[in-house]
Every structure is written in structure tokens, then in C-alpha cells.
């Protein structure tokens, strides 16, 4: 025995209207997917490639600066503040 009440009279055409609404939603979703694939994805790729090239140029310039300073690229720079590592000797002593 079921505890649910028996179904009442249905609204004429209600099922048909739901099917039409679902078809419209599916169509809109297909249009949205096509737009993302055709317009958004190519633009994101172009901008990503441009950004990567810019970063590569910056890193190349940084490597050139390290090379020009005569210090290997992995060697840390001397601290800008604080006493020098080997202070000069006082000529009076």
C-alpha cells in the first residue's frame, strides 16, 4: 500500500511545455559552448602565448645582466646593507 496520494488531474499540455523548455535550454547551451570554443578559447591562447613570450624576454634580460656582472647566475648577491665582508685595514696601524 502506498502512502502517497493518487495523482490528480494533470494540466493539459504541461508535459509538452516542459519538453519545449528543455529543448530551448539545450539549444542555448550548445550556442554557449560553441561561443566559448570559437571566441574565448582562441583569445585566451593568444594572450597566454604573448604573456609567456614577455616573461621569456624578461628572464633572458635578467640572465644577460647576471652574465654581464661577472657573477654566476646561481651565486647570491652581497647584501646591500651592513659592513663589508673584509673591511679595509687602517693605514695608521
C-alpha positions in Angstrom: 0.0 0.0 0.0 1.4 3.4 -1.0 1.4 6.3 1.4 1.3 8.9 -1.4 -2.0 10.3 -2.6 -3.1 9.3 -6.1 -2.1 11.7 -8.9 -4.6 14.4 -9.6 -5.8 15.6 -12.9 -2.8 16.9 -15.0 -2.7 20.3 -16.6 -3.3 19.9 -20.3 -0.1 20.5 -22.3 2.1 20.9 -19.2 4.4 18.0 -20.2 4.7 19.4 -23.7 5.7 22.8 -22.4 8.4 21.3 -20.2 9.8 19.3 -23.1 9.9 22.6 -25.2 11.7 24.4 -22.4 14.2 21.6 -22.1 14.9 21.7 -25.8 15.4 25.5 -25.7 17.8 25.1 -22.7 19.8 22.5 -24.7 19.9 24.7 -27.7 21.1 27.7 -25.7 23.7 25.5 -24.0 25.0 24.4 -27.4 25.3 28.0 -28.5 27.2 28.9 -25.3 29.6 26.0 -25.8 30.2 27.0 -29.4 30.8 30.6 -28.5 33.4 29.6 -25.8 35.1 27.2 -28.3 35.1 29.7 -31.2 35.8 33.0 -29.5 37.0 32.7 -25.9 39.5 29.8 -26.2 41.5 31.3 -29.1 41.7 34.7 -27.4 42.9 33.1 -24.2 45.6 31.1 -26.2 46.8 34.3 -27.9 47.1 36.2 -24.7 48.8 33.3 -22.9 51.4 33.0 -25.7 52.0 36.7 -25.5 52.4 36.6 -21.7 54.8 33.7 -21.9 56.9 35.4 -24.6 57.1 38.5 -22.4 58.2 36.5 -19.4 60.8 34.7 -21.5 62.2 38.0 -22.7 62.4 39.3 -19.1 64.2 36.2 -18.0 66.6 36.4 -20.9 67.4 40.0 -20.0 67.9 39.0 -16.3 70.3 36.3 -17.4 72.2 38.8 -19.5 72.5 41.1 -16.5 73.9 38.3 -14.3 76.3 37.4 -17.0 77.5 41.0 -17.5 78.1 41.4 -13.8 80.7 38.6 -13.8 78.9 36.6 -11.2 77.4 33.2 -11.9 73.7 33.2 -12.2 73.2 30.9 -9.2 75.5 32.9 -6.9 73.7 35.2 -4.4 74.4 38.9 -4.4 76.2 40.5 -1.5 73.8 42.2 1.0 73.3 45.9 0.2 73.5 46.9 3.8 75.8 46.0 6.7 79.6 46.0 6.9 81.7 44.7 4.1 82.9 41.1 4.4 86.7 42.2 4.6 86.9 45.7 6.0 90.0 47.7 4.8 92.8 47.9 7.3 93.5 51.2 8.9 96.7 52.6 7.4 97.8 54.1 10.8 98.3 50.7 12.4 
